Amino acid sequence: MKLSVIGCGYLGAVHASAMAELGHDVVGIDIDARKIDQLAAGTPPFYEPGLPEILTSAMASGRLRFSTDIADAAGAQVHFIGVGTPQKAGSHAADLSYVDAAVQSLLPHLAAGDLVVGKSTVPVGTAARLAGVIEASGCGASLAWNPEFLREGFAVKDTISPDRLVYGVPAGAAGEHAAAQLNEVYASAMAAQTPLIVTDYATAELVKVAANAFLATKISFINAMSEIADVSGANITELADAIGFDNRIGRRFLNAGVGFGGGCLPKDIRAFTARAEELGRGESVSFLKEVDAINMRQRQRVVAMTLQALDKPVYTAKVAVLGLSFKPHSDDVRDSPALDVAVQLRGLGADVMATDPQGIENSRLRHPQLTYSTSIEETLRAADAVVLVTEWAEFKQIDPVWAAALVRVPIIIDGRNTLDAAAWRAAGWIYLGLGRP
């Protein structure tokens, strides 16, 4: 099929490349000329494992091209909207200006029978409003909502081989036609018997934010339990193992640590809360405010642990920070707990040196006041304390004996509870985890 993808940021660039790799004829469109030039040259503007390979392959096949001209969307049968929905300045609500602009710019180039497909994460009610805009234009196109469930670091796999598909479509024949078009787009996933839910607009919109809210709640729950473990002497890892055997709960995402971040989870749960309040049901999701508060508190907790562990005033100390990106296999530092911890320590006067396999350049753009190094050895040398805040394999594999010879004081704050505490203590380190005695 001929497809257009409007918006070539993280979501759009991955989606366009994956669809072309699956055999579709795809044009990716974005108003950012620099981004388009990078993609057209086969260079993703962000780090995502596997994306350079499928981008290069799709470009070489002739099935993928990029443009800054929305008119190049004309002739495509299905048009995906993958622009950002950031948090509004001064509000928790989502900024829908990019979504609205994308639809408005696309209208003159739509033909009867075309399908516009929203993939952006939006507040419930957005799809119905946009469907009305498209219908009022008289172009004869229709709208579907097809939320994405990408995990940064695994986005290529999640697009090519999704664990489920959700279509939000209108009622009646229009909805049946839209579902059939999407089935053709996702023919390979359908052949693999990927679970499919065909539903209405509102449910499709809520699926994504509900999933994010549940995940955030699970993470904050175990972090809250780790606070109790700290004051009671319990072991949070063993507690998580024990409750994780209950198949109603499950063990995944029950790892206490510095908390969640990135460009999706924090702003999505805030936007969900704001939308619920607009709908007069704010009390239904009021618990998400506490989920958010627990998450933010974890960052303060790691900073406080570091200050308490130091054997000297913080303004005379060198603190080595291992990690900047919000998770491994990503260069995304948006609302990153790791970067936030580094910035807070620097703000308190510490000489902070930070390292990360992929996140240094994005961090430097946001916080040039920090000192960065690409070398773990240089980062550790003469440190008065080490703080691990992103669980990259490179950090988990550090030899504690080797590291002890580099630092001034062997103190490590494991902000992800990912290290072997016994091994580090055996090597002479003062090891501090969250909820781990």
C-alpha positions as CSV (number, residue, x, y, z in Angstrom):
1,M,0.0,0.0,0.0
2,K,0.9,3.6,-0.4
3,L,1.3,5.2,3.1
4,S,2.2,8.6,4.4
5,V,3.5,9.3,7.9
6,I,3.1,12.8,9.2
7,G,5.6,13.6,11.9
8,C,9.1,12.0,11.7
9,G,10.2,12.2,15.4
10,Y,10.7,9.1,17.4
11,L,7.3,7.5,16.7
12,G,7.0,8.6,13.0
13,A,10.6,7.7,11.9
14,V,10.4,4.2,13.4
15,H,6.9,3.7,12.0
16,A,7.8,4.9,8.5
17,S,10.9,2.8,8.3
18,A,9.2,-0.3,9.6
19,M,6.3,0.0,7.2
20,A,8.6,0.4,4.3
21,E,10.7,-2.6,5.5
22,L,7.4,-4.6,5.5
23,G,6.9,-3.8,1.8
24,H,4.8,-0.7,1.8
25,D,5.5,2.4,-0.3
26,V,6.0,5.1,2.4
27,V,6.7,8.9,2.5
28,G,7.6,10.4,5.8
29,I,6.8,14.1,6.2
30,D,8.0,16.6,8.8
31,I,8.3,20.4,8.9
32,D,11.8,20.1,10.4
33,A,14.1,20.3,7.4
34,R,17.2,19.3,9.4
35,K,15.5,16.1,10.7
36,I,14.3,15.2,7.2
37,D,17.8,15.7,5.7
38,Q,19.3,13.4,8.4
39,L,16.7,10.7,7.7
40,A,17.1,11.0,3.9
41,A,20.8,10.5,4.4
42,G,20.1,7.3,6.3
43,T,21.0,8.7,9.7
44,P,18.3,8.7,12.5
45,P,18.3,11.9,14.6
46,F,18.1,9.7,17.8
47,Y,19.5,6.5,19.1
48,E,17.3,3.4,18.6
49,P,18.8,-0.1,18.2
50,G,17.9,-1.6,14.8
51,L,16.6,1.6,13.3
52,P,19.7,2.5,11.2
53,E,19.6,-1.0,9.6
54,I,15.9,-0.9,8.6
55,L,16.2,2.8,7.6
56,T,19.1,2.0,5.3
57,S,17.4,-1.1,3.9
58,A,14.1,0.7,3.2
59,M,15.8,3.6,1.6
60,A,17.9,1.3,-0.6
61,S,14.7,-0.5,-1.7
62,G,13.2,2.7,-3.0
63,R,10.1,2.2,-0.8
64,L,10.9,4.9,1.6
65,R,11.5,8.6,1.1
66,F,11.2,11.8,3.2
67,S,9.9,15.2,2.5
68,T,9.0,18.6,4.1
69,D,6.2,19.1,1.7
70,I,2.8,17.9,2.9
71,A,1.6,17.8,-0.7
72,D,3.7,14.7,-1.1
73,A,1.1,12.8,1.0
74,A,-1.3,13.0,-1.9
75,G,-1.9,9.6,-3.5
76,A,-1.3,7.6,-0.3
77,Q,-4.2,5.5,0.8
78,V,-3.5,5.6,4.5
79,H,-2.0,8.6,6.4
80,F,-0.5,8.0,9.8
81,I,-0.4,11.0,12.3
82,G,2.6,10.5,14.6
83,V,3.4,14.0,15.9
84,G,4.1,14.8,19.5
85,T,1.6,15.7,22.2
86,P,3.8,17.4,24.8
87,Q,2.7,18.7,28.2
88,K,1.4,22.3,27.9
89,A,3.5,24.9,29.5
90,G,2.0,25.8,32.9
91,S,-0.5,22.9,32.8
92,H,-0.7,19.1,33.0
93,A,-2.9,18.9,29.9
94,A,-1.6,17.7,26.6
95,D,-0.7,20.2,23.9
96,L,-2.7,19.1,20.8
97,S,-1.6,21.9,18.5
98,Y,0.7,19.6,16.5
99,V,-2.0,17.0,16.0
100,D,-4.5,19.6,14.9
101,A,-2.0,21.3,12.6
102,A,-1.1,17.9,11.0
103,V,-4.7,17.1,10.3
104,Q,-5.5,20.6,8.9
105,S,-2.4,20.6,6.6
106,L,-3.4,17.1,5.4
107,L,-7.0,17.9,4.5
108,P,-6.4,19.5,1.0
109,H,-4.5,16.4,0.0
110,L,-7.0,13.7,1.0
111,A,-9.1,11.8,-1.4
112,A,-12.4,9.9,-1.0
113,G,-11.7,6.5,0.6
114,D,-8.4,7.6,2.2
115,L,-7.9,6.7,5.9
116,V,-6.3,9.1,8.3
117,V,-4.9,7.1,11.3
118,G,-3.9,8.7,14.6
119,K,-1.1,7.1,16.4
120,S,-0.2,10.0,18.8
121,T,-1.2,9.6,22.4
122,V,-4.1,12.0,22.9
123,P,-6.8,12.8,25.5
124,V,-10.0,10.8,25.1
125,G,-12.4,12.7,22.9
126,T,-9.8,13.9,20.5
127,A,-10.5,11.3,17.8
128,A,-14.2,12.1,17.7
129,R,-13.4,15.8,17.3
130,L,-10.9,15.2,14.5
131,A,-13.3,12.9,12.7
132,G,-15.8,15.7,12.7
133,V,-13.2,18.0,11.2
134,I,-12.4,15.5,8.4
135,E,-16.1,14.9,7.7
136,A,-16.8,18.7,7.6
137,S,-14.1,19.2,5.0
138,G,-16.0,17.1,2.5
139,C,-12.9,15.2,1.3
140,G,-14.5,11.8,1.7
141,A,-11.8,10.5,3.9
142,S,-12.4,8.8,7.3
143,L,-10.5,8.5,10.6
144,A,-9.2,5.6,12.7
145,W,-7.2,5.6,15.9
146,N,-4.4,3.1,16.2
147,P,-2.4,3.7,19.4
148,E,1.3,2.8,19.6
149,F,2.8,0.7,22.3
150,L,6.5,1.2,21.6
151,R,9.2,0.6,24.2
152,E,12.2,2.8,23.7
153,G,15.1,0.5,22.9
154,F,12.7,-2.1,21.4
155,A,10.7,0.1,19.1
156,V,11.6,-1.6,15.8
157,K,10.6,-5.0,17.1
158,D,7.4,-3.6,18.7
159,T,6.4,-2.1,15.3
160,I,7.2,-5.0,13.1
161,S,6.0,-7.7,15.5
162,P,3.6,-6.0,17.9
163,D,2.2,-7.8,20.9
164,R,-1.3,-6.5,20.0
165,L,-3.1,-4.2,17.6
166,V,-5.9,-1.8,18.6
167,Y,-8.2,-0.1,16.0
168,G,-10.6,2.7,17.1
169,V,-13.0,3.0,14.2
170,P,-16.4,4.6,13.5
171,A,-19.6,2.6,13.6
172,G,-21.1,0.8,10.6
173,A,-19.7,0.3,7.1
174,A,-17.1,3.1,7.5
175,G,-15.6,1.3,10.4
176,E,-15.5,-2.0,8.6
177,H,-13.7,-0.4,5.7
178,A,-11.2,1.3,8.0
179,A,-10.5,-2.0,9.8
180,A,-10.0,-3.7,6.4
181,Q,-7.5,-1.0,5.3
182,L,-5.6,-1.4,8.6
183,N,-5.6,-5.2,8.3
184,E,-3.9,-4.7,4.9
185,V,-1.3,-2.4,6.4
186,Y,-0.6,-4.9,9.2
187,A,-0.9,-8.0,7.0
188,S,2.3,-9.5,8.4
189,A,1.1,-9.1,12.0
190,M,-2.3,-10.5,11.1
191,A,-0.7,-13.5,9.4
192,A,1.2,-14.1,12.7
193,Q,-2.2,-14.1,14.5
194,T,-1.3,-11.0,16.5
195,P,-4.2,-10.2,19.0
196,L,-6.5,-7.6,17.5
197,I,-9.1,-5.4,19.3
198,V,-11.4,-3.4,17.0
199,T,-13.3,-0.9,19.1
200,D,-14.6,2.7,19.2
201,Y,-12.5,5.9,19.2
202,A,-12.8,6.5,23.0
203,T,-11.7,3.0,24.0
204,A,-8.7,3.1,21.6
205,E,-7.6,6.4,23.0
206,L,-8.0,5.2,26.6
207,V,-6.1,1.9,26.0
208,K,-2.8,3.7,25.7
209,V,-3.2,6.1,28.6
210,A,-4.7,3.3,30.8
211,A,-1.8,1.0,30.0
212,N,0.7,3.8,30.9
213,A,-1.2,4.6,34.1
214,F,-1.2,1.0,35.2
215,L,2.5,0.6,34.5
216,A,3.4,3.9,36.3
217,T,1.2,2.7,39.3
218,K,3.0,-0.6,39.5
219,I,6.4,1.1,39.5
220,S,5.5,3.7,42.1
221,F,3.9,1.0,44.2
222,I,7.1,-1.0,44.6
223,N,9.0,2.2,45.2
224,A,6.6,3.1,48.0
225,M,7.2,-0.3,49.5
226,S,10.9,0.2,49.3
227,E,10.5,3.3,51.5
228,I,8.8,1.1,54.1
229,A,11.5,-1.5,53.6
230,D,14.1,1.1,54.4
231,V,12.6,2.0,57.8
232,S,11.6,-1.5,58.7
233,G,14.7,-3.5,57.6
234,A,12.8,-5.5,55.0
235,N,14.4,-6.5,51.7
236,I,12.5,-5.0,48.8
237,T,14.0,-7.4,46.2
238,E,12.9,-10.5,48.1
239,L,9.5,-8.9,48.8
240,A,9.0,-8.2,45.1
241,D,10.1,-11.8,44.2
242,A,7.5,-13.2,46.7
243,I,4.6,-11.1,45.5
244,G,5.6,-11.5,41.9
245,F,4.9,-15.3,42.1
246,D,1.2,-14.3,42.4
247,N,0.0,-14.5,38.7
248,R,-2.5,-11.8,39.5
249,I,0.4,-9.4,40.1
250,G,3.5,-10.7,38.2
251,R,7.1,-9.9,38.8
252,R,7.8,-7.5,35.8
253,F,8.3,-3.9,36.7
254,L,8.4,-4.6,40.4
255,N,12.0,-3.3,40.6
256,A,12.5,-0.5,43.1
257,G,14.7,2.3,41.9
258,V,15.0,6.0,41.1
259,G,11.7,5.9,39.2
260,F,10.3,6.2,35.7
261,G,10.9,9.1,33.2
262,G,11.2,9.7,29.5
263,G,9.0,11.6,27.0
264,C,5.8,9.5,27.5
265,L,5.0,8.0,30.9
266,P,5.2,11.1,33.1
267,K,3.4,13.5,30.8
268,D,0.8,10.9,29.8
269,I,-0.4,10.2,33.3
270,R,-0.5,14.0,34.0
271,A,-2.5,14.6,30.8
272,F,-4.8,11.7,31.8
273,T,-5.5,13.3,35.1
274,A,-6.1,16.7,33.5
275,R,-8.6,15.2,31.0
276,A,-10.4,13.3,33.7
277,E,-10.9,16.6,35.6
278,E,-12.2,18.2,32.4
279,L,-14.7,15.4,32.2
280,G,-15.8,15.9,35.8
281,R,-14.3,12.6,36.9
282,G,-11.0,13.8,38.4
283,E,-11.6,11.8,41.5
284,S,-11.5,8.5,39.5
285,V,-7.8,8.9,38.7
286,S,-6.8,11.2,41.7
287,F,-4.4,8.3,42.8
288,L,-2.3,9.1,39.8
289,K,-1.2,12.3,41.5
290,E,0.3,10.3,44.3
291,V,1.8,7.9,41.7
292,D,3.5,10.9,40.2
293,A,4.6,12.3,43.6
294,I,6.1,9.0,44.7
295,N,8.0,8.8,41.4
296,M,9.4,12.3,41.8
297,R,10.2,11.6,45.5
298,Q,12.5,8.8,44.4
299,R,14.9,11.2,42.8
300,Q,15.1,13.3,46.0
301,R,15.6,10.1,47.9
302,V,18.7,9.1,45.9
303,V,20.1,12.6,46.3
304,A,19.5,12.5,50.0
305,M,21.2,9.1,50.3
306,T,24.2,10.5,48.5
307,L,24.5,13.5,50.7
308,Q,24.2,11.3,53.8
309,A,26.8,8.9,52.6
310,L,29.5,11.5,51.9
311,D,32.3,11.8,54.4
312,K,32.8,15.5,53.5
313,P,30.6,18.5,52.6
314,V,28.9,18.1,49.3
315,Y,30.4,21.3,47.9
316,T,33.9,19.8,48.3
317,A,33.0,16.4,46.9
318,K,33.3,14.8,43.5
319,V,30.3,12.6,42.7
320,A,30.5,10.2,39.8
321,V,27.1,9.6,38.1
322,L,26.7,6.5,36.0
323,G,23.8,7.1,33.6
324,L,22.0,10.0,32.0
325,S,19.3,8.6,29.7
326,F,16.0,7.6,31.3
327,K,16.5,4.0,30.5
328,P,19.2,1.8,28.8
329,H,19.2,1.4,25.0
330,S,18.1,5.0,24.5
331,D,19.6,8.5,24.2
332,D,16.4,10.0,25.5
333,V,17.0,12.3,28.5
334,R,13.5,13.9,28.6
335,D,12.3,13.9,32.2
336,S,15.1,11.5,33.0
337,P,15.5,10.6,36.7
338,A,19.2,10.0,36.1
339,L,19.9,13.4,34.6
340,D,17.7,15.0,37.3
341,V,19.8,13.5,40.1
342,A,23.0,14.7,38.5
343,V,21.6,18.2,38.1
344,Q,20.4,18.3,41.7
345,L,23.7,17.2,43.0
346,R,25.5,19.8,40.9
347,G,23.0,22.4,42.2
348,L,24.0,21.5,45.8
349,G,27.6,22.3,44.9
350,A,29.0,18.9,44.1
351,D,31.6,18.5,41.4
352,V,29.6,16.1,39.2
353,M,31.1,14.0,36.4
354,A,28.6,12.0,34.5
355,T,28.8,9.3,31.8
356,D,26.4,7.4,29.6
357,P,26.8,5.3,26.5
358,Q,24.3,7.3,24.5
359,G,22.9,10.2,26.5
360,I,25.8,12.6,26.8
361,E,25.1,14.9,23.9
362,N,21.4,15.3,24.6
363,S,22.3,16.0,28.3
364,R,24.9,18.5,27.4
365,L,22.4,20.5,25.3
366,R,20.1,20.7,28.3
367,H,22.6,21.0,31.1
368,P,26.0,22.3,30.0
369,Q,26.9,23.0,33.6
370,L,27.6,19.3,34.2
371,T,31.0,17.7,33.4
372,Y,30.7,14.8,31.1
373,S,33.0,12.0,30.1
374,T,32.7,9.1,27.7
375,S,35.1,7.1,29.9
376,I,33.9,5.1,33.0
377,E,37.4,5.1,34.3
378,E,37.7,8.9,34.1
379,T,34.3,9.3,35.7
380,L,35.2,7.1,38.6
381,R,38.7,8.5,39.3
382,A,39.0,10.2,42.7
383,A,35.3,10.1,43.3
384,D,34.0,10.6,46.8
385,A,30.8,8.7,45.9
386,V,29.4,6.9,42.9
387,V,25.7,7.0,41.9
388,L,24.3,4.5,39.4
389,V,21.1,5.8,38.0
390,T,20.7,4.1,34.6
391,E,21.1,0.3,34.4
392,W,23.2,0.1,31.2
393,A,25.0,-3.3,30.9
394,E,28.3,-1.4,30.8
395,F,27.7,-0.2,34.4
396,K,26.3,-3.5,35.7
397,Q,29.4,-5.2,34.5
398,I,31.9,-3.0,36.2
399,D,34.4,-5.0,38.3
400,P,34.0,-3.6,41.9
401,V,37.7,-4.4,42.7
402,W,38.9,-2.5,39.7
403,A,36.6,0.4,40.5
404,A,37.7,0.5,44.2
405,A,41.2,1.3,43.1
406,L,40.0,4.4,41.1
407,V,37.8,6.2,43.6
408,R,38.8,8.2,46.7
409,V,36.1,6.7,48.8
410,P,34.4,3.4,47.9
411,I,30.8,4.4,48.3
412,I,28.1,3.4,45.7
413,I,24.5,4.4,45.7
414,D,22.7,1.9,43.5
415,G,19.7,3.9,42.3
416,R,18.4,0.9,40.2
417,N,19.0,-1.9,42.7
418,T,20.8,-3.7,39.8
419,L,24.2,-4.5,41.3
420,D,25.3,-7.6,43.3
421,A,25.4,-6.0,46.7
422,A,27.4,-8.8,48.2
423,A,30.1,-8.6,45.5
424,W,30.5,-4.9,45.9
425,R,30.7,-5.1,49.7
426,A,33.2,-7.9,49.4
427,A,35.4,-5.6,47.3
428,G,35.4,-3.1,50.2
429,W,32.5,-0.8,49.0
430,I,29.9,0.8,51.2
431,Y,26.8,-0.3,49.1
432,L,23.5,1.5,49.5
433,G,20.4,0.5,47.6
434,L,16.7,1.4,47.9
435,G,15.0,-0.8,50.3
436,R,17.9,-3.3,50.4
437,P,19.6,-3.9,53.7
